[in-house]
């Protein structure tokens, strides 16, 4: 697998570990992936729930918790560390400012269009900005807005297809439409982003995400022009993943038919593993009585069937009767718990085997 650059950062292993909240990808998983030469990513979603020790204020706890997770990761690795900040978060601005102040290497931002993300950079900031998009049209819009408003272009672009886990940037009728498949949209995004590379005098790498699970998947998508890939589901069943053993076991126990599309309270479809909690939601047994967090801009608890941040938090802690696990379309392929190092070595071997099978020389280790 060839290395690539995001700005002046060299990504030796062309794998970005996807940001997974609430509490699934924190400093433990992020630092382990960074140690292998990839990009480790901390999810800041629901951080205030994970760090109640600082105060009674959710926002304060979120800021302090993110600082602590970044510092923990830095203490464990010299590799590249990123933070995933969803545009839909009500504390989006505070999370972005905190990540930049802590000198995190990269901010990844999706679940909405991060049109003003460059406005948070300060003079001398070295944090790279990487939007997550679901179409070439969205990539073009962000490039145009960033260039005209801030004279800045993305340091890389993540294009996420409809087989991803968690919230999806697609309508329900697009999820299984071949015209919206990752294989279809990656070349479109590569072409669109390529038009802006001359404007900034540097490469703008494209990172493919959504439903990629094996080294052969990585090989195939990189043959379509992607410089790297983003994997989330693959890293859940690792020893270093920050979620509970019960959460990881839900992946291992899942069958293909258990992976389903659900309607999220935030107004987007999502992909998750079916279970007791989702059944209760369908039966109307989970309506929240109040909202103590107001964590998502588009969520109105008076109309929501449940509190999504609490559901994800409970699941990550292992209380799967009170929440559910977001997961990619291929989560059912998970068979056992391995280390991040073992996972990466397996991906490399599969990648090189695919390169040999399809007639190219294996990439250097």
C-alpha positions as CSV (number, residue, x, y, z in Angstrom):
1,X,0.0,0.0,0.0
2,X,1.5,3.3,-1.1
3,X,1.8,6.3,1.3
4,X,0.2,9.6,0.5
5,X,0.3,13.1,1.9
6,X,-2.3,15.3,3.5
7,X,-0.7,18.7,3.3
8,X,2.8,18.3,4.8
9,X,1.7,15.1,6.7
10,X,2.9,11.8,5.3
11,X,0.4,9.0,5.8
12,X,2.6,5.9,5.6
13,X,-0.4,3.5,5.7
14,X,-3.2,4.8,3.4
15,X,-5.9,4.0,6.0
16,X,-7.9,6.5,8.0
17,X,-9.7,5.0,10.9
18,X,-13.3,6.3,10.8
19,X,-14.5,8.4,13.7
20,X,-17.2,6.5,15.6
21,X,-19.3,7.8,18.4
22,X,-20.4,7.7,21.1
23,X,-17.3,6.4,22.8
24,X,-16.3,3.8,20.2
25,X,-13.2,5.6,18.8
26,X,-11.3,7.5,21.4
27,X,-7.6,7.8,22.2
28,X,-7.2,4.0,22.6
29,X,-8.1,3.0,19.1
30,X,-6.9,6.2,17.5
31,X,-3.4,5.9,18.9
32,X,-3.1,2.2,17.9
33,X,-4.0,3.0,14.3
34,X,-1.7,6.0,14.3
35,X,1.1,3.7,15.5
36,X,0.7,1.5,12.5
37,X,1.2,4.5,10.2
38,X,-2.5,5.3,9.5
39,X,-4.6,8.2,10.7
40,X,-6.2,7.5,14.1
41,X,-9.4,9.5,14.6
42,X,-11.2,10.5,17.9
43,X,-14.9,11.0,17.6
44,X,-16.1,14.0,19.7
45,X,-19.8,13.0,19.5
46,X,-21.3,12.8,22.9
47,X,-18.0,13.6,24.6
48,X,-19.8,15.4,27.4
49,X,-21.5,12.2,28.4
50,X,-18.2,10.4,28.6
51,X,-16.6,13.0,30.8
52,X,-19.2,14.0,33.5
53,X,-16.5,14.5,36.1
54,X,-15.6,18.1,35.1
55,X,-18.9,19.9,35.8
56,X,-22.7,19.6,35.5
57,X,-22.6,21.4,32.1
58,X,-22.6,19.1,29.1
59,X,-20.8,21.7,26.9
60,X,-18.0,22.2,29.4
61,X,-17.6,18.5,29.8
62,X,-17.4,18.1,26.0
63,X,-14.6,20.6,25.6
64,X,-12.6,19.3,28.6
65,X,-13.2,15.7,27.5
66,X,-12.0,16.3,24.0
67,X,-8.9,18.0,25.3
68,X,-8.2,15.0,27.5
69,X,-8.7,12.4,24.7
70,X,-6.3,14.3,22.4
71,X,-3.7,14.6,25.1
72,X,-4.0,10.9,25.9
73,X,-3.6,10.0,22.2
74,X,-0.5,12.2,22.0
75,X,1.0,10.5,25.0
76,X,0.6,7.1,23.4
77,X,1.8,7.8,19.8
78,X,3.8,10.1,17.6
79,X,1.6,9.2,14.7
80,X,-1.1,11.2,13.0
81,X,-4.2,12.0,15.1
82,X,-7.4,13.4,13.8
83,X,-10.8,14.4,15.3
84,X,-14.2,13.8,13.7
85,X,-16.6,16.7,14.3
86,X,-20.1,16.4,12.9
87,X,-21.6,19.6,11.4
88,X,-24.9,18.6,13.0
89,X,-23.5,18.9,16.6
90,X,-24.8,22.0,18.5
91,X,-21.3,22.3,19.9
92,X,-19.6,22.1,16.5
93,X,-17.9,25.4,16.9
94,X,-16.5,24.6,20.3
95,X,-15.3,21.2,19.2
96,X,-13.5,22.6,16.2
97,X,-11.9,25.4,18.2
98,X,-10.8,23.0,20.9
99,X,-9.3,20.6,18.3
100,X,-7.3,23.4,16.6
101,X,-6.2,24.8,20.0
102,X,-4.9,21.4,20.9
103,X,-3.0,21.2,17.6
104,X,-4.7,18.1,16.4
105,X,-3.3,17.0,13.0
106,X,-6.6,16.8,11.1
107,X,-10.2,17.7,11.5
108,X,-12.7,15.5,9.6
109,X,-16.1,16.9,9.3
110,X,-19.4,15.6,7.8
111,X,-23.0,15.0,8.7
112,X,-23.7,18.2,7.0
113,X,-21.6,20.6,4.8
114,X,-18.8,22.3,6.8
115,X,-19.0,25.4,4.7
116,X,-17.3,27.7,7.3
117,X,-14.7,25.3,8.6
118,X,-11.6,27.3,7.5
119,X,-12.9,30.4,9.4
120,X,-11.8,28.7,12.7
121,X,-8.1,28.5,11.7
122,X,-5.8,30.9,13.5
123,X,-2.6,32.4,12.2
124,X,0.0,29.6,12.4
125,X,-2.5,26.8,12.7
126,X,-1.2,23.6,11.3
127,X,-4.4,21.5,11.6
128,X,-5.5,20.1,8.3
129,X,-9.2,20.4,7.2
130,X,-10.9,17.4,5.5
131,X,-14.6,17.5,4.7
132,X,-16.6,14.3,4.3
133,X,-19.0,14.3,1.3
134,X,-21.4,11.9,-0.4
135,X,-21.2,13.4,-4.0
136,X,-19.1,15.2,-6.4
137,X,-21.6,18.1,-6.2
138,X,-21.0,18.5,-2.5
139,X,-17.2,18.4,-3.0
140,X,-17.5,21.1,-5.7
141,X,-19.7,23.3,-3.4
142,X,-17.3,23.1,-0.5
143,X,-14.3,23.8,-2.7
144,X,-16.0,26.8,-4.2
145,X,-17.2,28.2,-0.8
146,X,-13.8,27.7,0.8
147,X,-11.9,29.2,-2.0
148,X,-14.1,32.3,-2.5
149,X,-14.7,32.9,1.2
150,X,-11.3,31.9,2.8
151,X,-8.9,31.4,-0.1
152,X,-8.5,27.9,1.2
153,X,-9.1,24.5,-0.3
154,X,-9.5,21.1,1.5
155,X,-6.3,19.3,2.5
156,X,-8.1,16.1,1.4
157,X,-11.6,15.0,0.8
158,X,-13.4,11.9,2.2
159,X,-16.1,10.5,-0.1
160,X,-18.5,8.2,1.9
161,X,-20.7,5.8,0.0
162,X,-24.1,4.4,1.1
163,X,-22.7,1.2,2.6
164,X,-21.2,3.1,5.5
165,X,-22.3,2.7,9.1
166,X,-24.1,5.3,11.1
167,X,-25.7,8.3,9.6
168,X,-25.8,8.4,5.8
169,X,-25.9,11.4,3.5
170,X,-28.4,9.7,1.2
171,X,-32.1,9.4,0.8
172,X,-33.6,6.0,1.4
173,X,-34.2,5.3,-2.3
174,X,-30.5,6.1,-3.1
175,X,-28.9,3.7,-0.7
176,X,-29.3,0.6,-3.0
177,X,-29.1,2.6,-6.3
178,X,-26.0,1.7,-8.3
179,X,-25.7,5.3,-9.4
180,X,-24.8,6.3,-5.8
181,X,-22.5,3.4,-5.1
182,X,-19.0,4.2,-3.8
183,X,-17.5,2.7,-7.0
184,X,-19.6,5.2,-9.1
185,X,-19.0,8.3,-7.0
186,X,-15.2,8.0,-6.3
187,X,-14.1,8.7,-9.9
188,X,-16.5,11.6,-10.0
189,X,-15.1,13.1,-6.9
190,X,-11.5,12.5,-8.0
191,X,-12.3,14.3,-11.3
192,X,-14.0,17.2,-9.5
193,X,-11.3,17.7,-6.9
194,X,-8.6,17.5,-9.6
195,X,-9.9,20.7,-11.1
196,X,-9.0,22.6,-7.9
197,X,-5.5,21.2,-7.4
198,X,-3.9,23.7,-9.8
199,X,-5.5,26.5,-7.8
200,X,-3.7,25.5,-4.6
201,X,-0.5,24.1,-6.2
202,X,-0.8,20.8,-4.4
203,X,-2.5,17.5,-4.4
204,X,-5.9,17.1,-2.8
205,X,-6.1,13.4,-2.0
206,X,-9.4,11.6,-2.1
207,X,-10.1,9.1,0.6
208,X,-12.9,6.5,-0.1
209,X,-15.2,5.3,2.7
210,X,-18.3,3.2,3.3
211,X,-18.5,-0.6,3.2
212,X,-14.8,-1.3,2.7
213,X,-13.7,-4.2,4.8
214,X,-11.0,-6.3,3.1
215,X,-7.6,-5.6,1.6
216,X,-9.1,-6.5,-1.8
217,X,-11.8,-3.8,-1.2
218,X,-9.0,-1.3,-0.7
219,X,-7.2,-2.4,-3.8
220,X,-10.3,-2.2,-6.0
221,X,-11.3,1.3,-4.8
222,X,-7.7,2.6,-5.1
223,X,-7.7,1.4,-8.7
224,X,-10.5,3.8,-9.3
225,X,-8.4,6.8,-8.2
226,X,-8.7,6.9,-4.4
227,X,-5.4,7.8,-2.6
228,X,-6.5,6.1,0.6
229,X,-9.5,4.6,2.4
230,X,-11.4,5.2,5.6
231,X,-12.4,2.1,7.6
232,X,-14.6,2.2,10.7
233,X,-16.4,-1.2,11.1
234,X,-13.1,-3.1,10.5
235,X,-11.6,-1.6,13.6
236,X,-14.5,-2.1,16.0
237,X,-13.6,-5.7,16.7
238,X,-10.0,-4.9,17.8
239,X,-8.6,-5.1,21.3
240,X,-7.8,-1.4,21.3
241,X,-11.3,-0.2,20.2
242,X,-12.7,1.9,23.1
243,X,-16.2,0.3,23.1
244,X,-17.1,-2.4,25.5
245,X,-16.6,-6.2,24.8
246,X,-20.4,-6.6,24.5
247,X,-20.5,-3.9,21.8
248,X,-17.8,-5.7,19.8
249,X,-19.6,-9.1,20.3
250,X,-22.7,-7.6,18.7
251,X,-20.7,-7.3,15.5
252,X,-19.3,-10.8,15.8
253,X,-22.8,-12.3,16.4
254,X,-24.5,-10.3,13.6
255,X,-25.8,-11.9,10.4
256,X,-26.2,-10.2,7.1
257,X,-29.9,-9.9,7.6
258,X,-29.4,-8.2,11.0
259,X,-27.8,-5.1,9.3
260,X,-30.6,-2.7,8.6
261,X,-31.5,0.9,7.7
262,X,-33.2,2.8,10.5
263,X,-34.7,6.3,10.7
264,X,-32.6,8.4,13.1
265,X,-34.0,11.2,15.2
266,X,-31.6,13.6,13.6
267,X,-33.6,13.3,10.3
268,X,-31.2,11.1,8.4
269,X,-31.2,7.3,7.6
270,X,-28.7,5.3,9.5
271,X,-27.3,1.8,9.3
272,X,-27.3,-0.3,12.5
273,X,-27.4,-3.8,13.9
274,X,-30.9,-4.9,14.7
275,X,-31.7,-5.8,18.3
276,X,-34.0,-5.4,21.3
277,X,-33.8,-1.6,21.4
278,X,-34.6,-1.1,17.7
279,X,-37.6,-3.4,18.2
280,X,-38.8,-1.2,21.1
281,X,-38.4,1.9,19.0
282,X,-40.6,0.3,16.3
283,X,-43.2,-0.5,18.9
284,X,-43.2,3.1,20.2
285,X,-41.8,2.2,23.6
286,X,-38.8,4.5,23.8
287,X,-40.1,8.1,23.8
288,X,-37.8,10.5,25.8
289,X,-39.3,12.5,28.6
290,X,-36.7,15.3,28.4
291,X,-33.5,16.4,26.7
292,X,-30.6,17.2,29.0
293,X,-28.1,17.7,26.2
294,X,-29.5,19.2,23.0
295,X,-26.5,17.7,21.2
296,X,-27.8,17.6,17.7
297,X,-29.1,20.8,15.9
298,X,-31.9,19.0,14.0
299,X,-33.2,16.9,16.9
300,X,-36.4,17.9,18.6
301,X,-36.9,15.6,21.6
302,X,-40.7,16.3,21.8
303,X,-41.0,14.6,18.3
304,X,-38.2,12.1,18.6
305,X,-38.8,8.4,19.4
306,X,-35.7,8.2,21.5
307,X,-32.5,10.1,22.5
308,X,-29.9,9.1,20.0
309,X,-26.9,10.2,22.0
310,X,-28.0,8.1,25.0
311,X,-28.8,5.1,22.8
312,X,-25.3,5.2,21.3
313,X,-23.7,5.8,24.7
314,X,-25.5,2.9,26.3
315,X,-24.6,0.6,23.4
316,X,-20.9,1.5,23.5
317,X,-21.0,0.7,27.3
318,X,-22.5,-2.7,26.6
319,X,-26.1,-2.0,27.5
320,X,-27.6,-3.1,24.2
321,X,-31.1,-3.4,25.6
322,X,-31.0,0.4,25.9
323,X,-29.2,1.3,22.7
324,X,-27.9,0.0,19.4
325,X,-24.7,-0.4,17.5
326,X,-24.2,1.6,14.3
327,X,-22.3,-0.5,11.8
328,X,-21.3,-0.7,8.1
329,X,-22.9,-3.0,5.6
330,X,-20.2,-5.6,6.1
331,X,-20.2,-5.8,9.9
332,X,-21.5,-9.4,9.7
333,X,-18.1,-10.4,8.3
334,X,-16.5,-9.8,11.7
335,X,-15.5,-13.1,13.2
336,X,-13.2,-12.5,16.1
337,X,-11.3,-9.9,18.2
338,X,-7.8,-9.1,16.9
339,X,-5.3,-6.4,17.6
340,X,-5.0,-3.4,15.4
341,X,-1.6,-4.6,14.3
342,X,-3.0,-8.0,13.3
343,X,-5.8,-6.3,11.5
344,X,-3.5,-4.1,9.5
345,X,-1.2,-6.9,8.6
346,X,-4.2,-8.9,7.3
347,X,-5.3,-6.0,5.2
348,X,-1.8,-5.6,3.7
349,X,-1.7,-9.3,2.8
350,X,-5.1,-9.2,1.2
351,X,-4.2,-6.1,-0.7
352,X,-1.0,-7.6,-2.1
353,X,-2.8,-10.9,-3.0
354,X,-5.4,-8.8,-4.9
355,X,-2.6,-6.9,-6.7
356,X,-1.0,-10.2,-7.8
357,X,-4.4,-11.7,-8.8
358,X,-5.2,-8.8,-11.0
359,X,-1.8,-8.6,-12.7
360,X,0.1,-5.9,-10.9
361,X,3.1,-6.3,-8.7
362,X,2.4,-6.2,-5.0
363,X,3.0,-2.8,-3.4
364,X,6.0,-2.5,-1.1
365,X,5.5,-3.1,2.6
